[in-house]
Amino acid sequence: MKIADLRDKTADQLGDQLASLKKEQFNLRFQKATGQLENTARVQEVRRDIARIRTLIRERELKAAKA
């Protein structure tokens, strides 16, 4: 997921995306624990996507606080 794609989304859309990524992260952790995880690189991708969304949300909060 690219940051440019995320910047075009509204706060509600980012929240929905964050929620779905957190669910996916939980499922991936569960698969790893049970030995069913096939694509181990996806864990890192999801973690980084969550960080990107959180960073963008925080940037918007700080920008709104200054204005």
Buried (B, 14 or more C-beta within 10 A) or exposed (E): EEEEEBEEBEEEEBEEBBEEBEEBBEEBEEBEEEEEBEEEEBBEBBEEBBEBBEEBBEEEEEEEEEE
